[in-house]
Amino acid sequence: MVIMPAGVSFNPGKAYQNSLVLFLYLPALVLSFTQGARVWRQLWPLPVFRVFLALLAWALVSLSWGHLPHPSNEVGRLLSVFAFVMGWHAYTAGDVARIRQLLLAAGLGIGACAIYYCIAFVITPVQDGRIVGEGTIGTANYAAALMGVVALWLSQLDLTDRRWSVARYAAMAVLLLFVGLTETRSVWLGLALAVVLMPLWQPGRAHRWLAGTVVVLAAVMLLWPASMLTERGTSLRPELAMQALHLIVQHPLIGLGQGAPISLIVNGAAYTHTHNLLTQVTVELGLPGLLLTVAMWLMIGWQGWLHRGTLSGRLVLAIWVYASVVLQFDMPQMLDSPRPAWLLIWLPMGLVLGLMAGDRSKPANSIQ
């Protein structure tokens, strides 16, 4: 996602897709349905997993009225989401050590990519002055969202080895520098809110001081806003929301269908999505899709709160708060091939499934 050649449109490059088939889809499906379908048997009883399956099923049914020229492409995207969720559980199965190692390795790797992009940005500045990455993070907003969520999950890891801890904080510093250079205000807001609320699930004086510092800085910026906060105005988000509502009113119950092409004309320019997860889901999947999405998201957040004393619970809460802000302003492609939004939606989903499956495997009197 960070280094493979791809586009931010709905048609990633062939090398990117082929790498996903080889390293994600096939291994995930093989792991999910081997060993007596162990993964399926663990996940099927979980309510949030059934809501997830209902959402996928409704999206699949909606293809019947979407009139797409190539509906098989959308089927493939739905399968890719299913494969990721199943594959994550097949690999981690709630194993805290494995989750920690995987997220640390991924975080340090993406941090190294952030260093490269920062150096490239200094050498060859972008015309609009906002740093970007390559492939699926080829725009400032998408790049910021990905780097921000990686910085957040690194902040939640409980590392005992001092060397890895130093490496973690170094990576976080570079990732946050990258986020700052994107000038993506929604990501700044999402990170700020996650830090302010973090003392609720991360006890300790350091987190309280950090939260207080962010509150003070936010107050200062509101009283004396910098030009970078105001010069782009609202970035057409209210206008896009109004256009999206017009589409929703036309097809409120069943929507236009999964992946249906849309064109929102604002100030003479055409936009292919609503820049808001909830309106995009409603445009495509109607009221049932919206209700299933909201139900799934609330269940994920609640499970994170119930397990806030665990590493996975803290990861879920941090990402859930952050994503709840960021996805209101961009990256609404929830049921799509791998994009930065996957790390904001389906990573918490995978973590929650591991927590809930672990609860079911414990004796009843050991679950608090």
JOZI-V576663 format. One line per field, one symbol per residue. ss: DSSP state (H for helix, E for strand, C for the rest). burial: I if it has 16 or more other ideal C-beta (glycine too) atoms within 10 Angstrom, else O. A space follows every 50 residues. Layout:
ss: ???
burial: ???
//
This chain:
ss: CCCCCCCCCCCCCHHHHHHHHHHHHHHHHHHHCCCCCHHHHHHHCCHHHH HHHHHHHHHHHHHHHHCCCCHHHHHHHHHHHHHHHHHHHHHHCCCHHHHH HHHHHHHHHHHHHHHHHHHHHHHCCCCCCCCCCCHHHCCHHHHHHHHHHH HHHHHHCCCCCHHHHHHHHHHHHHHHHHHHHHCCHHHHHHHHHHHHHHHH CCCCHHHHHHHHHHHHHHHHHHHCCCHHHHCCCCCCHHHHHHHHHHHHHH CCCCCCCCCCCCCEEECCEEECCCCCHHHHHHHHHHHHHHHHHHHHHHHH HHHHHHCCCCHHHHHHHHHHHHHHHHCCCCCCCCCCCCCHHHHHHHHHHH HHHHHHHHHHHCCHHHCC
burial: IIIIOIOIOIOIOOOIIOIIOOOOIOOIIOIIOOOOOOIOOIIOOIOIIO IIOIIIOIIIOIIOOIOOOOIOOIOOIIIIIIIIIIIIIIIIIIOOOOII OOIIOOIIOIIOIIOOIIOOIOOOOOOOOIIIIIIIIOIIIIIIIIIIII IIIIIIIOOOOOOOOOIIOOIIOIIIOIIOIIIIIIIIIIIIIIIIIIIO IIOOOOIOOIIOOIOOOOOOOOOOOOOOOOOOOOOIIOOIIOIIOOIIOO IOOIIIIIIIOIOIOOOOOOIOIIIIIIIIIIIIIIOIIIIIIOIIIOII IOIIOIIIOIIIIIIIIIIIIIIIIIIIIIIIIIIIIIIIIIIIIIIIII IIIIIIIIIOOOOOOOOO
//
